Amino acid sequence: VVSTQSTGRSPPRQGPGKNYQPDWECRECKINNFVKRTKCFRCGKDRSEVEVILNAEGKPIGPNDWLCPKCNGHNFSRRETCYKCKTDKTRLQKRRTKK
């Protein structure tokens, strides 16, 4: 049952949906940044350089590890192909540099 009385508070936020993007943590200064920021508000470094990337379990991945864009598998840096779907890492990197 939903109360119609005003409590003066905002309604609770909805859980993560299809387009949900979490805030991000700066690897340099360990500060949390809002998702809309492209640079860390404390140290000013670009998000792409210092963002701590999390795997599916919410644990940080290593600095040279990579997430497969096809299946979201967490791969150690030494892997040349994704352990889950066998997507080639070098093909992914070539595709990124062409854009």
ABEGO torsion letter per residue (X at the ends): XBBABBAGBBBBBBBBBAABBBBBBBAAAGBBBBAABABBAAAGBBAAAABBBBBAAGBBBBAABBBBAAAGBBBBAABABBAAAGBBAAAAAAAAAAX
